[in-house]
């Protein structure tokens, strides 16, 4: 008997990440299923890390998929060949899909429309869309048509509120999925040299270079402001960085007046105690799980922190992803756990405000307790990758 085949379509780095966790669970449950992917945005590194074949062309674009934040980036994407690339990707999908038993589309109307056009049955995961942003999810007509079609078997959502909202709107096939990456957000036992009974602040500058490097420079400036405001109060800092950013630590340290040695950044000033930031590229789960507060300039990474009840301070950057518009939308999505300081790329005054708010947050036991409740309530329990994987296998006749 020939094995069953699934094609995964996703249009975003976070969407690739969500899908990669579903793929890992699928492999555990049914190793015989054949899988391939078409990442529409970026190079699909999450698939490459799992040795999943990519069936069509990929290319980094200036916007990183966030051209809706600033129109200038949309123009740059067009100049870089966005339209031609998308057309070639669609042709690759249409050529490959007839040999597939099932399609899974993760993302907004682009990935869902790709899946619909294959004329194959597909499972939708609208991971980037939520009714929590505005109280009601307003779907564009194209997406509404795709999700309501008989080809769409079900619509998974990131949060339960959105599933209920869509059901009220008539999409009865909508159901809560969750955040697949949450299933693997557990400490790995990495030795972080944590000081007991000392608040730990996690720095999450994002994963897209070179934006992540710019964000991290801002965060290092914020660390110094926090250390100054905290004065006598001990605080420890840990940074979860992608490998490409770890390789730039020497240059970043020199440009910001820090010393760097084996992943540890140290800042010394006359009359003040040294400030230390420990940087890791392989300890995201440990850093987030053990943190008291998160300084976040990212998307999915911040969602995960909030999902386990962590408070987040956000400072806007230059983008293209983490602008004020993105941070403000995150605040609506995440509720009380997220606090955005400033309405433009962080200035020295905004950094001072963020430092004061960070220290106040660490000292606010009532607020910290509310965050622990709000995050899990907002995003629901772990298990998304298992829920989605088992649904896929059921429709493949493998479960």
CORVENUR-V107547 format. One record per backbone hydrogen bond with DSSP energy under -0.5 kcal/mol. NH is the residue of the N-H (numbers start at 1). CO is the residue of the C=O. E is the energy in kcal/mol with one decimal. If there is no record, write none. Layout:
NH;CO;E + NH;CO;E
This chain:
6;34;-2.6 + 7;102;-1.9 + 8;36;-2.7 + 9;7;-0.5 + 9;104;-3.0 + 10;38;-1.6 + 11;106;-1.4 + 16;12;-2.4 + 17;13;-2.1 + 18;14;-2.6 + 19;15;-2.4 + 20;16;-2.3 + 21;17;-1.5 + 21;18;-0.5 + 22;18;-1.4 + 23;19;-2.5 + 24;20;-2.1 + 25;21;-1.9 + 26;22;-2.6 + 27;23;-2.5 + 28;24;-1.4 + 29;25;-2.3 + 30;26;-3.2 + 33;30;-1.6 + 34;4;-3.3 + 36;6;-1.7 + 37;53;-2.6 + 38;8;-2.7 + 40;10;-3.3 + 40;38;-0.6 + 41;10;-0.5 + 42;59;-0.8 + 47;44;-0.9 + 48;44;-2.1 + 49;45;-2.6 + 50;47;-1.0 + 51;48;-1.5 + 52;47;-2.4 + 53;35;-0.6 + 53;51;-0.5 + 55;37;-2.2 + 55;53;-0.5 + 59;42;-0.7 + 64;61;-1.1 + 66;63;-1.2 + 69;66;-1.6 + 70;66;-0.6 + 73;70;-1.3 + 74;70;-0.9 + 75;71;-1.9 + 76;72;-1.9 + 77;73;-2.5 + 78;74;-2.4 + 79;75;-2.3 + 80;76;-1.3 + 81;78;-1.6 + 82;77;-1.9 + 85;81;-2.5 + 86;82;-2.7 + 87;83;-2.2 + 88;84;-2.2 + 89;85;-2.3 + 90;86;-2.4 + 91;87;-2.3 + 92;88;-2.0 + 93;89;-2.2 + 94;90;-2.7 + 95;91;-1.9 + 96;92;-2.0 + 97;93;-2.8 + 98;94;-0.6 + 99;96;-1.4 + 100;97;-2.8 + 101;5;-2.2 + 102;5;-1.3 + 103;121;-1.8 + 104;7;-2.5 + 105;123;-2.6 + 106;9;-3.1 + 106;104;-0.5 + 107;105;-0.5 + 107;125;-2.3 + 112;108;-2.0 + 113;109;-2.3 + 114;110;-2.2 + 115;111;-2.1 + 116;112;-2.4 + 117;113;-2.5 + 118;114;-0.7 + 118;115;-0.9 + 119;116;-1.6 + 120;115;-0.6 + 122;151;-2.8 + 123;103;-2.6 + 124;154;-2.4 + 125;105;-2.7 + 126;156;-2.0 + 127;125;-1.9 + 129;126;-1.6 + 133;130;-0.9 + 135;131;-2.3 + 138;136;-0.7 + 139;137;-0.9 + 144;140;-2.6 + 145;141;-2.3 + 146;142;-2.2 + 147;143;-2.7 + 148;144;-1.8 + 149;145;-0.8 + 149;146;-0.7 + 152;149;-0.9 + 153;122;-2.9 + 153;151;-0.7 + 154;122;-0.5 + 155;173;-1.4 + 156;124;-3.6 + 156;154;-0.5 + 157;175;-1.8 + 158;129;-0.5 + 163;159;-1.3 + 164;160;-2.3 + 165;161;-2.2 + 166;162;-2.6 + 167;163;-2.0 + 168;164;-2.1 + 169;165;-1.4 + 170;167;-1.2 + 171;166;-2.7 + 172;170;-1.5 + 174;171;-1.7 + 175;155;-2.7 + 177;157;-2.6 + 178;157;-2.1 + 180;178;-0.7 + 182;179;-1.7 + 183;180;-1.6 + 184;181;-1.3 + 185;182;-1.3 + 186;184;-1.7 + 192;190;-0.9 + 196;194;-0.5 + 198;195;-1.2 + 199;234;-0.5 + 201;236;-3.1 + 202;200;-0.5 + 202;293;-2.7 + 203;238;-3.0 + 204;202;-0.6 + 204;295;-2.7 + 205;203;-0.5 + 209;207;-0.6 + 212;208;-3.1 + 214;210;-1.8 + 215;211;-2.7 + 216;212;-2.3 + 217;213;-1.9 + 218;214;-1.7 + 219;215;-2.3 + 220;216;-2.4 + 221;217;-1.7 + 222;218;-2.1 + 223;219;-2.4 + 224;220;-1.6 + 225;221;-1.6 + 226;222;-2.8 + 227;223;-2.6 + 228;224;-1.7 + 229;225;-2.4 + 230;226;-3.2 + 231;227;-1.2 + 233;230;-2.9 + 236;199;-2.5 + 237;276;-0.7 + 238;201;-2.5 + 239;278;-2.9 + 240;203;-2.2 + 241;239;-0.7 + 241;280;-3.0 + 245;242;-0.9 + 246;242;-2.0 + 247;243;-1.7 + 248;245;-1.4 + 249;246;-1.5 + 252;248;-2.6 + 253;249;-2.9 + 254;250;-2.3 + 255;251;-2.2 + 256;252;-1.5 + 257;253;-0.9 + 257;254;-0.6 + 258;253;-2.8 + 259;266;-3.0 + 261;264;-2.0 + 264;261;-1.4 + 265;263;-0.6 + 265;277;-2.9 + 266;259;-2.6 + 267;275;-2.8 + 272;269;-1.9 + 275;267;-2.7 + 277;265;-2.6 + 278;237;-2.1 + 279;263;-3.1 + 279;277;-0.5 + 280;239;-2.5 + 287;283;-2.8 + 288;284;-2.7 + 289;285;-2.6 + 290;286;-2.1 + 291;287;-0.7 + 291;288;-0.7 + 292;200;-3.5 + 293;200;-1.7 + 294;311;-2.2 + 295;202;-3.5 + 296;294;-0.8 + 296;313;-1.9 + 297;204;-2.9 + 303;299;-2.1 + 304;300;-2.5 + 305;301;-1.7 + 306;302;-2.5 + 307;303;-2.4 + 308;304;-1.0 + 308;305;-0.7 + 309;306;-2.4 + 310;305;-2.3 + 311;292;-0.6 + 312;337;-3.5 + 313;294;-2.9 + 314;312;-0.5 + 314;339;-3.2 + 316;341;-0.7 + 317;322;-2.6 + 323;321;-2.2 + 327;323;-2.5 + 328;324;-3.2 + 329;325;-1.9 + 330;326;-2.3 + 331;327;-2.0 + 332;328;-1.5 + 333;329;-2.1 + 334;330;-3.0 + 335;331;-1.6 + 337;334;-0.9 + 338;335;-1.6 + 339;312;-2.5 + 341;314;-2.9 + 341;339;-0.5 + 342;340;-0.6 + 346;316;-2.3 + 351;347;-2.6 + 352;348;-1.8 + 353;349;-2.2 + 354;350;-2.7 + 355;351;-2.2 + 356;352;-2.3 + 357;353;-2.4 + 358;354;-2.2 + 359;355;-2.2 + 360;356;-2.4 + 361;357;-2.2 + 362;358;-2.1 + 363;359;-1.2 + 364;361;-1.3 + 365;363;-1.1 + 368;364;-2.3 + 369;365;-2.0 + 370;366;-1.9 + 371;367;-2.2 + 372;368;-1.7 + 373;369;-1.0 + 374;370;-3.0 + 375;371;-2.1 + 376;372;-0.6 + 377;373;-1.6 + 378;374;-2.4 + 379;375;-2.1 + 380;376;-2.1 + 387;383;-2.6 + 388;384;-2.8 + 389;385;-2.2 + 390;386;-2.4 + 391;387;-1.6 + 392;388;-2.3 + 393;389;-2.3 + 394;390;-2.1 + 395;391;-1.8 + 396;392;-0.9 + 397;393;-0.6 + 397;394;-0.9 + 398;393;-3.0 + 399;393;-0.7
